[in-house]
Amino acid sequence: MSNNLTLDETIEVQRPLHEVFSYVSEFSRIEEWDPAVASAEKLTPGAPRVGTQFRVDLRAGFSLDYEIIAIEEDAGMLMTVDSRFFTAREEILFEETDEGTRVRYIAEFDFPGPLAAFNRLFPSVIDRVGKSAMAGLKEALEDNFETPQASSFLAAADRLVLPGIWRFTRLGYRNSRKRWKAVSAFQGNRHAVITGATSGIGEAAAWQLAELGARLTLVVRNEDKAKTLVDELRSRTGNEQIGYEIADLSLMSDVHALCDRLIEAGDPIDMLINNAGALFNPRQQTSEGFEMSFALLLLSPCILTERLYPLIKQAESPRVVNVLSGGMYTQKIDVDDLQSRNGEYSGSVAYAKAKRGLMILTEEWAGRWEYDDIVVNAMHPGWVDTPGVEEALPGFYKVTKRFLRTPEEGADTAVWLATSSEAAKVSGKFWLDREQHPSHLSDRTLETDEERQRLLETLSELVDSTVPEQDVAA
Ligand SMILES: NC(=O)c1ccc[n+]([C@@H]2O[C@H](COP(=O)([O-])OP(=O)(O)OC[C@H]3O[C@@H](n4cnc5c(N)ncnc54)[C@H](OP(=O)(O)O)[C@@H]3O)[C@@H](O)[C@H]2O)c1
């Protein structure tokens, strides 16, 4: 009886050869398209090359260890597979067609002597598993998933607070994850600008986007941290197209100078991720006279986004992603006291009000730029284990630490909003774990039309009046 079994499946997709090769050769993404796979991970750094290893954990309860032994860009790759039950050689061949790309998958399984008897059972199972994997790959590459809809069930759970709040923990992330679709949109020609990229969620987003091959401009305030991070990103992902810009985003003079440099460079912006943030206790004022939360969390992303609009507009599928917080659910915007001058100051309240303001801007920009095809969304990362949370909320951190998400999990929705074709179909919404959530949980936090208008006018005046004098003269 033969110990060998061969699987040979072919699909054709209407996608350029290079995009298909790029998606499939990052083999850890098999978890997005093969229903038999529970999770997969790349074990060696850099772009796929000879020697790159992947671990694939199957839903059946055992792992496969892959190693690339030959690879030719846009042509094919050959991998060895090792597991408890069998070894295999898997070859994936790519070929350009008139319509797009043909992908042929050939796997030769070898069952060791004692397990050879299983061979009689395996052909049909392997054939079925192989066919469903290739159907999954085709669906992932066709990338034509339905527009994500708002769910009345999620909205109702959010309004009941406790059923909504558990979603902020890592349990919520794991629960939602089961429903996610593959993201195969090609990022190799796209430019991302990420603020606050030296720590926590922003840094995790930078790693994910660097892995996807995007060109990155990291906006950071500390040059030493920036240099170290850029070196690490380049060496561990093999992506050389990573640069940085220095700006203290609580200072509007720095924000304007940053905009001037980016506009001067003229590189269209496909993804702007407004992520930099912190929670300030006690009340602090910048050297320019603005209250810190208002300056960093609201005015700064407002100036950055509005001034970079000409570069954003030039991109092919531009996205603006604003990193907000579930804390905004507790507050209404206070247009008469944007800088928390009145009453007793609370850092959490000032933070939540600024995030609420950025949600209003998210909706406003989505409407204003609809015909430029600029998609603007906001997201809540969930409760994430980052230096920012540990420092600003030590009590909360101690109690919730076990339930906090990793920065990678916290960054996921921001990266999805910035990259996926699915997310390009909806604008002006608030998201958690790739799902739409209401932007208000009660009418108590709703601003009136008059308040909204006054907020927009105040911010618009500040965008102009904070331009440093030498720029005005020029
Ligand atoms: N972690 C959570 O549970 C959570 C929940 C909801 C929302 N968020 C939001 O997620 C975003 C990221 O927070 P995080 O938890 O990842 O915090 P983090 O680890 O403290 O990272 C914050 C980032 O913002 C940068 N930053 C702070 N002030 C800046 C300034 N004045 N100019 C330029 N950059 C500045 C920091 O730079 P340095 O490295 O130089 O300090 C750092 O890169 C924030 O907008 C936060 O409000 C977080």
The ligand as a MOL file (V3000), in Angstrom:
LIG
                    3D

  0  0  0     0  0            999 V3000
M  V30 BEGIN CTAB
M  V30 COUNTS 48 52 0 0 0
M  V30 BEGIN ATOM
M  V30 1 N -4.9310 51.6170 25.7720 0
M  V30 2 C -6.2530 51.6730 25.8530 0
M  V30 3 O -6.8920 50.8760 26.5630 0
M  V30 4 C -6.9970 52.7040 25.0720 0
M  V30 5 C -8.4030 52.6820 25.1560 0
M  V30 6 C -9.1100 53.6080 24.4130 0
M  V30 7 C -8.4430 54.5020 23.6040 0
M  V30 8 N -7.0750 54.5070 23.5560 0 CHG=1
M  V30 9 C -6.4320 55.4890 22.6810 0
M  V30 10 O -5.4460 54.8490 21.9140 0
M  V30 11 C -4.4410 55.7950 21.5460 0
M  V30 12 C -3.0710 55.2160 21.8410 0
M  V30 13 O -2.9760 55.0050 23.2440 0
M  V30 14 P -2.0340 53.9020 23.8990 0
M  V30 15 O -2.8320 53.2300 24.9360 0
M  V30 16 O -1.3610 53.1010 22.8510 0 CHG=-1
M  V30 17 O -0.9960 54.8450 24.6660 0
M  V30 18 P 0.6030 54.8840 24.7220 0
M  V30 19 O 1.1540 53.5150 24.8210 0
M  V30 20 O 0.9320 55.8440 25.8200 0
M  V30 21 O 0.9940 55.5300 23.3250 0
M  V30 22 C 0.6830 56.8650 23.0500 0
M  V30 23 C 1.4840 57.3500 21.8720 0
M  V30 24 O 1.1620 58.7320 21.6540 0
M  V30 25 C 2.3810 59.4720 21.6510 0
M  V30 26 N 2.1810 60.8400 22.1720 0
M  V30 27 C 1.6830 61.2090 23.3680 0
M  V30 28 N 1.7170 62.5410 23.4830 0
M  V30 29 C 2.2590 63.0220 22.3400 0
M  V30 30 C 2.5810 64.3090 21.8710 0
M  V30 31 N 2.3750 65.4080 22.6260 0
M  V30 32 N 3.1310 64.4410 20.6440 0
M  V30 33 C 3.3780 63.3470 19.8880 0
M  V30 34 N 3.1140 62.1010 20.2740 0
M  V30 35 C 2.5630 61.9380 21.4990 0
M  V30 36 C 3.3140 58.6940 22.5610 0
M  V30 37 O 4.6630 59.0820 22.3240 0
M  V30 38 P 5.8430 58.6850 23.3600 0
M  V30 39 O 6.2330 57.2620 23.0500 0
M  V30 40 O 6.9190 59.6580 23.0430 0
M  V30 41 O 5.2830 58.8250 24.7480 0
M  V30 42 C 2.9950 57.2870 22.1130 0
M  V30 43 O 3.6500 56.9770 20.9100 0
M  V30 44 C -4.7470 57.0680 22.3080 0
M  V30 45 O -5.4120 57.9780 21.4600 0
M  V30 46 C -5.6880 56.5950 23.3940 0
M  V30 47 O -6.5550 57.6280 23.8030 0
M  V30 48 C -6.3430 53.6220 24.2660 0
M  V30 END ATOM
M  V30 BEGIN BOND
M  V30 1 1 1 2
M  V30 2 2 2 3
M  V30 3 1 2 4
M  V30 4 1 4 5
M  V30 5 2 4 48
M  V30 6 2 5 6
M  V30 7 1 6 7
M  V30 8 2 7 8
M  V30 9 1 8 9
M  V30 10 1 8 48
M  V30 11 1 9 10
M  V30 12 1 9 46
M  V30 13 1 10 11
M  V30 14 1 11 12
M  V30 15 1 11 44
M  V30 16 1 12 13
M  V30 17 1 13 14
M  V30 18 2 14 15
M  V30 19 1 14 16
M  V30 20 1 14 17
M  V30 21 1 17 18
M  V30 22 2 18 19
M  V30 23 1 18 20
M  V30 24 1 18 21
M  V30 25 1 21 22
M  V30 26 1 22 23
M  V30 27 1 23 24
M  V30 28 1 23 42
M  V30 29 1 24 25
M  V30 30 1 25 26
M  V30 31 1 25 36
M  V30 32 1 26 27
M  V30 33 1 26 35
M  V30 34 2 27 28
M  V30 35 1 28 29
M  V30 36 1 29 30
M  V30 37 2 29 35
M  V30 38 1 30 31
M  V30 39 2 30 32
M  V30 40 1 32 33
M  V30 41 2 33 34
M  V30 42 1 34 35
M  V30 43 1 36 37
M  V30 44 1 36 42
M  V30 45 1 37 38
M  V30 46 2 38 39
M  V30 47 1 38 40
M  V30 48 1 38 41
M  V30 49 1 42 43
M  V30 50 1 44 45
M  V30 51 1 44 46
M  V30 52 1 46 47
M  V30 END BOND
M  V30 END CTAB
M  END
